[in-house]
Amino acid sequence: MTETVLLALILIPCLVIAIVFHEVAHGWVANMLGDPTAKEQRRLSLNPLRHVDPVGTVILPGVLALTGAPVFGWAKPVPVVQRRLNNPRLGMMAVAVAGPGTNLILATIGAVLFGLFLGTLTAPPTGLGEIAFMAFNYFIVINLFLALFNLLPIPPFDGSHIVEGLLPPHLARSYAKLRPFGFPLLFVLLLVIPYLFPSLGIVENVVVPPVEWAREKFMALALFVAGG
């Protein structure tokens, strides 16, 4: 088994779990807060096929990875109708927080399980043990990255809904006008600017440092659980 195939076999399940739970969390919280749209469209399922966007989940990340560009993508967004929420302003913020929050919960579960796994080791892992070691690491990092990446205050990320909810109504309305330009803005900020000015990469300068900081904390949790 080549390293590329092995890496794919590890990364794909980690990504699928992280993305699917992230999206379902949005719909589940929306349903709790009065908007059953996701439930009506059968999007509260953990079946990955209900959430895959052919371009955003498969084609774009693959092309970016092959070209060495920053890899990002998206799943098919779980539908949320803000006006159907019991409290549209606060409800939308709660729905937005649910996705990244779920990824942090998954990272915590991953760290605890990783610690339990480490506690069983009496020697450096080999074979399946080494694969499990890699899988736990990637699972934690992917969930941390997805959580923090989605908190960027750029439409259509979850962070934009949080910012919109925190702003005074008149500023929120102005900020909301950026939403139709979200994806073009995303491409400019994440691809064009880093290509023209490599030192200004948002992922490298804004997202990666807190992900690395958080990773250290979660690895410390794993070591604590392992008894080390």
Phi and psi in degrees as GROMACS dihedral restraints (atoms count N, CA, C in turn):
[ dihedral_restraints ]
;  ai    aj    ak    al  type     phi  dphi    fc
    3     4     5     6     1   -72.1    20    10
    4     5     6     7     1   161.6    20    10
    6     7     8     9     1   -62.3    20    10
    7     8     9    10     1   -37.7    20    10
    9    10    11    12     1   -63.7    20    10
   10    11    12    13     1   -44.9    20    10
   12    13    14    15     1   -64.9    20    10
   13    14    15    16     1   -43.8    20    10
   15    16    17    18     1   -61.1    20    10
   16    17    18    19     1   -43.5    20    10
   18    19    20    21     1   -62.7    20    10
   19    20    21    22     1   -40.8    20    10
   21    22    23    24     1   -63.6    20    10
   22    23    24    25     1   -41.2    20    10
   24    25    26    27     1   -65.5    20    10
   25    26    27    28     1   -26.2    20    10
   27    28    29    30     1   -85.0    20    10
   28    29    30    31     1   -47.7    20    10
   30    31    32    33     1   -69.7    20    10
   31    32    33    34     1   -42.2    20    10
   33    34    35    36     1   -59.8    20    10
   34    35    36    37     1   -49.8    20    10
   36    37    38    39     1   -62.1    20    10
   37    38    39    40     1   -37.5    20    10
   39    40    41    42     1   -62.7    20    10
   40    41    42    43     1   -45.0    20    10
   42    43    44    45     1   -64.3    20    10
   43    44    45    46     1   -44.3    20    10
   45    46    47    48     1   -61.1    20    10
   46    47    48    49     1   -47.6    20    10
   48    49    50    51     1   -61.0    20    10
   49    50    51    52     1   -46.5    20    10
   51    52    53    54     1   -62.0    20    10
   52    53    54    55     1   -45.1    20    10
   54    55    56    57     1   -71.7    20    10
   55    56    57    58     1   -45.1    20    10
   57    58    59    60     1   -64.0    20    10
   58    59    60    61     1   -46.8    20    10
   60    61    62    63     1   -64.5    20    10
   61    62    63    64     1   -36.1    20    10
   63    64    65    66     1   -59.3    20    10
   64    65    66    67     1   -49.4    20    10
   66    67    68    69     1   -69.7    20    10
   67    68    69    70     1   -43.6    20    10
   69    70    71    72     1   -62.8    20    10
   70    71    72    73     1   -34.7    20    10
   72    73    74    75     1   -60.9    20    10
   73    74    75    76     1   -40.3    20    10
   75    76    77    78     1   -57.4    20    10
   76    77    78    79     1   -50.4    20    10
   78    79    80    81     1   -66.8    20    10
   79    80    81    82     1   -37.1    20    10
   81    82    83    84     1   -65.6    20    10
   82    83    84    85     1   -45.8    20    10
   84    85    86    87     1   -67.2    20    10
   85    86    87    88     1   -40.5    20    10
   87    88    89    90     1   -59.2    20    10
   88    89    90    91     1   -42.6    20    10
   90    91    92    93     1   -63.1    20    10
   91    92    93    94     1   -40.6    20    10
   93    94    95    96     1   -63.2    20    10
   94    95    96    97     1   -32.6    20    10
   96    97    98    99     1   -97.4    20    10
   97    98    99   100     1    13.5    20    10
   99   100   101   102     1   112.6    20    10
  100   101   102   103     1    -7.7    20    10
  102   103   104   105     1  -108.6    20    10
  103   104   105   106     1   102.8    20    10
  105   106   107   108     1   -88.9    20    10
  106   107   108   109     1    15.4    20    10
  108   109   110   111     1   -55.4    20    10
  109   110   111   112     1   -47.3    20    10
  111   112   113   114     1   -62.5    20    10
  112   113   114   115     1   -39.5    20    10
  114   115   116   117     1   -65.2    20    10
  115   116   117   118     1   -42.5    20    10
  117   118   119   120     1   -62.4    20    10
  118   119   120   121     1   -33.3    20    10
  120   121   122   123     1   -94.8    20    10
  121   122   123   124     1    12.9    20    10
  123   124   125   126     1    58.1    20    10
  124   125   126   127     1    40.2    20    10
  126   127   128   129     1  -103.6    20    10
  127   128   129   130     1     9.2    20    10
  129   130   131   132     1   -90.6    20    10
  130   131   132   133     1     8.7    20    10
  132   133   134   135     1   -78.4    20    10
  133   134   135   136     1   147.9    20    10
  135   136   137   138     1   -89.1    20    10
  136   137   138   139     1     7.6    20    10
  138   139   140   141     1   -69.0    20    10
  139   140   141   142     1   114.5    20    10
  141   142   143   144     1   -56.4    20    10
  142   143   144   145     1   -31.3    20    10
  144   145   146   147     1   -63.7    20    10
  145   146   147   148     1   -23.3    20    10
  147   148   149   150     1   -77.4    20    10
  148   149   150   151     1   -11.9    20    10
  150   151   152   153     1  -118.4    20    10
  151   152   153   154     1    -7.0    20    10
  153   154   155   156     1   -75.1    20    10
  154   155   156   157     1   130.3    20    10
  156   157   158   159     1  -105.3    20    10
  157   158   159   160     1   116.6    20    10
  159   160   161   162     1   -52.9    20    10
  160   161   162   163     1   -39.8    20    10
  162   163   164   165     1   -78.3    20    10
  163   164   165   166     1   -54.2    20    10
  165   166   167   168     1   -74.0    20    10
  166   167   168   169     1   -28.5    20    10
  168   169   170   171     1   -95.6    20    10
  169   170   171   172     1   -26.9    20    10
  171   172   173   174     1  -118.7    20    10
  172   173   174   175     1   -62.0    20    10
  174   175   176   177     1   -67.0    20    10
  175   176   177   178     1   -54.9    20    10
  177   178   179   180     1   -60.7    20    10
  178   179   180   181     1   -50.8    20    10
  180   181   182   183     1   -59.0    20    10
  181   182   183   184     1   -36.4    20    10
  183   184   185   186     1   -65.6    20    10
  184   185   186   187     1   -44.6    20    10
  186   187   188   189     1   -64.1    20    10
  187   188   189   190     1   -43.9    20    10
  189   190   191   192     1   -62.6    20    10
  190   191   192   193     1   -41.0    20    10
  192   193   194   195     1   -64.3    20    10
  193   194   195   196     1   -41.0    20    10
  195   196   197   198     1   -68.4    20    10
  196   197   198   199     1   -30.8    20    10
  198   199   200   201     1   -91.6    20    10
  199   200   201   202     1    -3.8    20    10
  201   202   203   204     1    80.0    20    10
  202   203   204   205     1    10.8    20    10
  204   205   206   207     1   -82.2    20    10
  205   206   207   208     1   164.4    20    10
  207   208   209   210     1   -56.7    20    10
  208   209   210   211     1   130.3    20    10
  210   211   212   213     1   -89.9    20    10
  211   212   213   214     1   122.4    20    10
  213   214   215   216     1  -147.6    20    10
  214   215   216   217     1   165.1    20    10
  216   217   218   219     1  -171.1    20    10
  217   218   219   220     1  -167.2    20    10
  219   220   221   222     1  -156.2    20    10
  220   221   222   223     1   156.2    20    10
  222   223   224   225     1   -94.4    20    10
  223   224   225   226     1   173.7    20    10
  225   226   227   228     1   -67.9    20    10
  226   227   228   229     1   117.3    20    10
  228   229   230   231     1   -59.7    20    10
  229   230   231   232     1   137.4    20    10
  231   232   233   234     1   -68.9    20    10
  232   233   234   235     1   128.9    20    10
  234   235   236   237     1   -69.4    20    10
  235   236   237   238     1   129.0    20    10
  237   238   239   240     1  -131.8    20    10
  238   239   240   241     1   126.5    20    10
  240   241   242   243     1  -104.7    20    10
  241   242   243   244     1   105.5    20    10
  243   244   245   246     1   -57.1    20    10
  244   245   246   247     1   -39.4    20    10
  246   247   248   249     1   -68.7    20    10
  247   248   249   250     1   -16.3    20    10
  249   250   251   252     1   -84.6    20    10
  250   251   252   253     1   -12.1    20    10
  252   253   254   255     1   -70.4    20    10
  253   254   255   256     1   148.4    20    10
  255   256   257   258     1   -59.5    20    10
  256   257   258   259     1   -41.4    20    10
  258   259   260   261     1  -127.2    20    10
  259   260   261   262     1    93.0    20    10
  261   262   263   264     1   -53.7    20    10
  262   263   264   265     1   -40.2    20    10
  264   265   266   267     1   -70.7    20    10
  265   266   267   268     1   -57.6    20    10
  267   268   269   270     1   -71.5    20    10
  268   269   270   271     1   -33.7    20    10
  270   271   272   273     1   -62.6    20    10
  271   272   273   274     1   -41.3    20    10
  273   274   275   276     1   -66.3    20    10
  274   275   276   277     1   -35.0    20    10
  276   277   278   279     1   -64.2    20    10
  277   278   279   280     1   -43.3    20    10
  279   280   281   282     1   -63.9    20    10
  280   281   282   283     1   -41.3    20    10
  282   283   284   285     1   -61.3    20    10
  283   284   285   286     1   -42.5    20    10
  285   286   287   288     1   -64.8    20    10
  286   287   288   289     1   -42.9    20    10
  288   289   290   291     1   -65.7    20    10
  289   290   291   292     1   -28.9    20    10
  291   292   293   294     1   -58.2    20    10
  292   293   294   295     1   -38.7    20    10
  294   295   296   297     1   -65.2    20    10
  295   296   297   298     1   -60.3    20    10
  297   298   299   300     1   -59.4    20    10
  298   299   300   301     1   -36.9    20    10
  300   301   302   303     1   -61.4    20    10
  301   302   303   304     1   -40.1    20    10
  303   304   305   306     1   -65.1    20    10
  304   305   306   307     1   -38.7    20    10
  306   307   308   309     1   -63.7    20    10
  307   308   309   310     1   -37.0    20    10
  309   310   311   312     1   -67.2    20    10
  310   311   312   313     1   -36.5    20    10
  312   313   314   315     1   -64.7    20    10
  313   314   315   316     1   -43.5    20    10
  315   316   317   318     1   -62.3    20    10
  316   317   318   319     1   -40.2    20    10
  318   319   320   321     1   -63.0    20    10
  319   320   321   322     1   -38.6    20    10
  321   322   323   324     1   -65.1    20    10
  322   323   324   325     1   -45.9    20    10
  324   325   326   327     1   -59.7    20    10
  325   326   327   328     1   -43.1    20    10
  327   328   329   330     1   -60.4    20    10
  328   329   330   331     1   -40.9    20    10
  330   331   332   333     1   -66.1    20    10
  331   332   333   334     1   -40.9    20    10
  333   334   335   336     1   -64.3    20    10
  334   335   336   337     1   -46.3    20    10
  336   337   338   339     1   -64.3    20    10
  337   338   339   340     1   -37.5    20    10
  339   340   341   342     1   -62.0    20    10
  340   341   342   343     1   -42.7    20    10
  342   343   344   345     1   -62.1    20    10
  343   344   345   346     1   -42.5    20    10
  345   346   347   348     1   -62.7    20    10
  346   347   348   349     1   -38.5    20    10
  348   349   350   351     1   -65.1    20    10
  349   350   351   352     1   -45.5    20    10
  351   352   353   354     1   -61.9    20    10
  352   353   354   355     1   -33.0    20    10
  354   355   356   357     1   -67.0    20    10
  355   356   357   358     1   -18.4    20    10
  357   358   359   360     1   -89.5    20    10
  358   359   360   361     1    -9.6    20    10
  360   361   362   363     1   -82.3    20    10
  361   362   363   364     1   138.0    20    10
  363   364   365   366     1  -116.8    20    10
  364   365   366   367     1    -3.8    20    10
  366   367   368   369     1  -155.1    20    10
  367   368   369   370     1   162.9    20    10
  369   370   371   372     1   -52.9    20    10
  370   371   372   373     1   135.4    20    10
  372   373   374   375     1   -67.6    20    10
  373   374   375   376     1   145.5    20    10
  375   376   377   378     1  -134.8    20    10
  376   377   378   379     1   163.2    20    10
  378   379   380   381     1    59.0    20    10
  379   380   381   382     1  -128.1    20    10
  381   382   383   384     1   -63.5    20    10
  382   383   384   385     1   -31.9    20    10
  384   385   386   387     1   -62.5    20    10
  385   386   387   388     1   -39.4    20    10
  387   388   389   390     1   -67.9    20    10
  388   389   390   391     1   -38.4    20    10
  390   391   392   393     1   -63.9    20    10
  391   392   393   394     1   -43.0    20    10
  393   394   395   396     1   -62.5    20    10
  394   395   396   397     1   -39.7    20    10
  396   397   398   399     1   -59.2    20    10
  397   398   399   400     1   -46.6    20    10
  399   400   401   402     1   -64.5    20    10
  400   401   402   403     1   -41.7    20    10
  402   403   404   405     1   -63.1    20    10
  403   404   405   406     1   -43.3    20    10
  405   406   407   408     1   -61.5    20    10
  406   407   408   409     1   -43.8    20    10
  408   409   410   411     1   -59.3    20    10
  409   410   411   412     1   -50.9    20    10
  411   412   413   414     1   -64.8    20    10
  412   413   414   415     1   -39.0    20    10
  414   415   416   417     1   -61.0    20    10
  415   416   417   418     1   -44.1    20    10
  417   418   419   420     1   -65.5    20    10
  418   419   420   421     1   -48.1    20    10
  420   421   422   423     1   -65.2    20    10
  421   422   423   424     1   -41.8    20    10
  423   424   425   426     1   -61.6    20    10
  424   425   426   427     1   -43.9    20    10
  426   427   428   429     1   -67.2    20    10
  427   428   429   430     1   -38.5    20    10
  429   430   431   432     1   -64.9    20    10
  430   431   432   433     1   -43.9    20    10
  432   433   434   435     1   -63.5    20    10
  433   434   435   436     1   -44.9    20    10
  435   436   437   438     1   -63.5    20    10
  436   437   438   439     1   -39.2    20    10
  438   439   440   441     1   -64.1    20    10
  439   440   441   442     1   -51.5    20    10
  441   442   443   444     1   -74.1    20    10
  442   443   444   445     1   -35.6    20    10
  444   445   446   447     1   -61.5    20    10
  445   446   447   448     1   -41.2    20    10
  447   448   449   450     1   -73.6    20    10
  448   449   450   451     1   -12.2    20    10
  450   451   452   453     1   -86.0    20    10
  451   452   453   454     1    -2.6    20    10
  453   454   455   456     1   -59.7    20    10
  454   455   456   457     1   135.0    20    10
  456   457   458   459     1   -80.1    20    10
  457   458   459   460     1    50.0    20    10
  459   460   461   462     1  -119.8    20    10
  460   461   462   463     1   123.5    20    10
  462   463   464   465     1   -58.3    20    10
  463   464   465   466     1   137.4    20    10
  465   466   467   468     1  -100.9    20    10
  466   467   468   469     1    21.4    20    10
  468   469   470   471     1   -63.7    20    10
  469   470   471   472     1   159.8    20    10
  471   472   473   474     1   -59.6    20    10
  472   473   474   475     1   -34.4    20    10
  474   475   476   477     1   -58.6    20    10
  475   476   477   478     1   -30.4    20    10
  477   478   479   480     1   -68.6    20    10
  478   479   480   481     1   -36.2    20    10
  480   481   482   483     1   -69.0    20    10
  481   482   483   484     1   -35.7    20    10
  483   484   485   486     1   -66.3    20    10
  484   485   486   487     1   -46.2    20    10
  486   487   488   489     1   -61.2    20    10
  487   488   489   490     1   -43.1    20    10
  489   490   491   492     1   -60.5    20    10
  490   491   492   493     1   -38.1    20    10
  492   493   494   495     1   -72.1    20    10
  493   494   495   496     1   -26.5    20    10
  495   496   497   498     1   -84.8    20    10
  496   497   498   499     1   -24.1    20    10
  498   499   500   501     1   -73.7    20    10
  499   500   501   502     1   152.4    20    10
  501   502   503   504     1   -58.0    20    10
  502   503   504   505     1   149.2    20    10
  504   505   506   507     1   -49.2    20    10
  505   506   507   508     1   -42.8    20    10
  507   508   509   510     1   -69.0    20    10
  508   509   510   511     1   -35.2    20    10
  510   511   512   513     1   -74.4    20    10
  511   512   513   514     1   -34.2    20    10
  513   514   515   516     1   -62.7    20    10
  514   515   516   517     1   -39.7    20    10
  516   517   518   519     1   -64.6    20    10
  517   518   519   520     1   -38.9    20    10
  519   520   521   522     1   -67.7    20    10
  520   521   522   523     1   -42.5    20    10
  522   523   524   525     1   -63.1    20    10
  523   524   525   526     1   -38.4    20    10
  525   526   527   528     1   -63.2    20    10
  526   527   528   529     1   -23.4    20    10
  528   529   530   531     1   -67.3    20    10
  529   530   531   532     1   -15.6    20    10
  531   532   533   534     1   -75.9    20    10
  532   533   534   535     1   -18.4    20    10
  534   535   536   537     1   -56.8    20    10
  535   536   537   538     1   -43.1    20    10
  537   538   539   540     1   -62.3    20    10
  538   539   540   541     1   -20.3    20    10
  540   541   542   543     1  -100.2    20    10
  541   542   543   544     1    12.7    20    10
  543   544   545   546     1   -57.1    20    10
  544   545   546   547     1   -52.3    20    10
  546   547   548   549     1   -68.1    20    10
  547   548   549   550     1   -43.6    20    10
  549   550   551   552     1   -59.3    20    10
  550   551   552   553     1   -40.7    20    10
  552   553   554   555     1   -62.9    20    10
  553   554   555   556     1   -38.8    20    10
  555   556   557   558     1   -62.1    20    10
  556   557   558   559     1   -45.2    20    10
  558   559   560   561     1   -63.8    20    10
  559   560   561   562     1   -40.0    20    10
  561   562   563   564     1   -64.8    20    10
  562   563   564   565     1   -47.2    20    10
  564   565   566   567     1   -70.6    20    10
  565   566   567   568     1   -37.1    20    10
  567   568   569   570     1   -95.7    20    10
  568   569   570   571     1   -19.4    20    10
  570   571   572   573     1  -121.4    20    10
  571   572   573   574     1   -52.4    20    10
  573   574   575   576     1   -68.1    20    10
  574   575   576   577     1   -52.4    20    10
  576   577   578   579     1   -61.7    20    10
  577   578   579   580     1   -46.4    20    10
  579   580   581   582     1   -62.4    20    10
  580   581   582   583     1   -31.1    20    10
  582   583   584   585     1   -69.3    20    10
  583   584   585   586     1   -42.8    20    10
  585   586   587   588     1   -78.1    20    10
  586   587   588   589     1   -36.0    20    10
  588   589   590   591     1  -131.4    20    10
  589   590   591   592     1    83.4    20    10
  591   592   593   594     1   -53.6    20    10
  592   593   594   595     1   -29.1    20    10
  594   595   596   597     1   -77.0    20    10
  595   596   597   598     1    -6.4    20    10
  597   598   599   600     1  -105.4    20    10
  598   599   600   601     1    17.3    20    10
  600   601   602   603     1   -61.1    20    10
  601   602   603   604     1   124.1    20    10
  603   604   605   606     1   -65.6    20    10
  604   605   606   607     1   -42.2    20    10
  606   607   608   609     1   -61.5    20    10
  607   608   609   610     1   -49.4    20    10
  609   610   611   612     1   -67.4    20    10
  610   611   612   613     1   -39.3    20    10
  612   613   614   615     1   -94.6    20    10
  613   614   615   616     1   -26.4    20    10
  615   616   617   618     1  -108.3    20    10
  616   617   618   619     1   -42.8    20    10
  618   619   620   621     1   -90.2    20    10
  619   620   621   622     1   -46.6    20    10
  621   622   623   624     1   -61.1    20    10
  622   623   624   625     1   -45.1    20    10
  624   625   626   627     1   -56.6    20    10
  625   626   627   628     1   -48.4    20    10
  627   628   629   630     1   -66.9    20    10
  628   629   630   631     1   -30.6    20    10
  630   631   632   633     1   -63.8    20    10
  631   632   633   634     1   -43.7    20    10
  633   634   635   636     1   -63.7    20    10
  634   635   636   637     1   -41.7    20    10
  636   637   638   639     1   -61.5    20    10
  637   638   639   640     1   -46.9    20    10
  639   640   641   642     1   -65.4    20    10
  640   641   642   643     1   -37.6    20    10
  642   643   644   645     1   -59.8    20    10
  643   644   645   646     1   -41.5    20    10
  645   646   647   648     1   -59.9    20    10
  646   647   648   649     1   -40.7    20    10
  648   649   650   651     1   -67.3    20    10
  649   650   651   652     1   -40.6    20    10
  651   652   653   654     1   -72.0    20    10
  652   653   654   655     1   -34.0    20    10
  654   655   656   657     1   -68.5    20    10
  655   656   657   658     1   -33.4    20    10
  657   658   659   660     1   -64.3    20    10
  658   659   660   661     1   -38.3    20    10
  660   661   662   663     1   -62.9    20    10
  661   662   663   664     1   -44.3    20    10
  663   664   665   666     1   -59.4    20    10
  664   665   666   667     1   -43.7    20    10
  666   667   668   669     1   -65.8    20    10
  667   668   669   670     1   -36.2    20    10
  669   670   671   672     1   -62.9    20    10
  670   671   672   673     1   -45.7    20    10
  672   673   674   675     1   -63.3    20    10
  673   674   675   676     1   -36.3    20    10
  675   676   677   678     1   -70.0    20    10
  676   677   678   679     1   -13.9    20    10
  678   679   680   681     1    89.8    20    10
  679   680   681   682     1    12.9    20    10
